Amino acid sequence: MTDEPDAELADRLRPILAASAGRHATLSYLALAQAAGVSPPRAIHRVTLALERLMREDHAAGRPLLAAVAVSAKRGGTPAPGFFRLAAELGVYFGPDRGPQAALFHAMELERVYRADAAAQDIP
């Protein structure tokens, strides 16, 4: 099995994440894997690689990071450290991968995702 980001999986994740964003809800990595039909072994790892691909695509297109909708159940509703590290690599976040600053960035990015979804649906 390869660790290369799976474009097909990323394409399957995007509408699931968008639907969750439309409800102003987050999804755990496990729930996202299950919704996308990703089975073990390494289901979460494969999902996180696809989420990283989505982050790169969204950033390149000037969109909010839809991957912010996916969160770690173990981290109190924020993404895993890799989300913050990649956001820093992309130049959109400058801070630690955990703690209050990370939580604030995540909340702000979620709000951007929710506003973009509302605008796309022309909801006031």
Residue pairs with C-beta under 8 A, 6 or more apart in sequence:
1 42
3 45
3 49
4 49
5 49
5 50
5 52
5 53
6 46
6 49
6 50
6 53
7 53
9 36
9 38
9 46
9 47
9 49
9 50
10 50
10 51
10 53
10 54
10 57
12 36
12 37
13 32
13 36
13 47
13 50
13 51
13 54
14 54
14 66
16 27
16 32
16 35
16 36
17 27
17 32
17 54
17 66
17 67
17 69
17 70
18 66
18 117
20 26
20 27
20 69
21 66
21 69
21 113
21 114
21 117
22 117
22 121
24 114
25 69
26 69
26 70
26 71
26 77
26 110
27 35
27 69
27 70
27 71
28 70
28 71
28 72
28 73
29 44
29 47
29 48
29 70
29 71
29 72
29 73
29 80
30 43
30 44
30 73
32 47
32 70
33 43
33 44
33 46
33 47
36 47
38 46
38 47
47 70
48 80
48 82
51 67
51 70
51 83
52 67
52 82
52 86
54 65
54 66
54 67
55 65
55 67
55 83
55 86
55 87
55 90
56 86
56 90
58 64
58 65
58 66
58 67
59 65
59 90
59 92
63 116
64 109
64 112
64 113
64 115
64 116
65 83
65 87
65 92
65 109
65 112
65 113
66 113
67 79
67 83
68 79
68 83
68 106
68 109
68 110
68 113
69 110
69 113
70 79
70 83
71 77
71 78
71 79
71 106
72 78
72 79
72 80
75 98
76 103
78 98
78 102
78 103
78 106
79 106
81 97
81 98
82 97
83 97
83 106
84 93
84 95
84 96
84 97
84 98
84 102
84 105
85 97
87 93
87 105
87 109
88 94
88 95
93 105
95 101
95 102
95 105
96 102
118 124
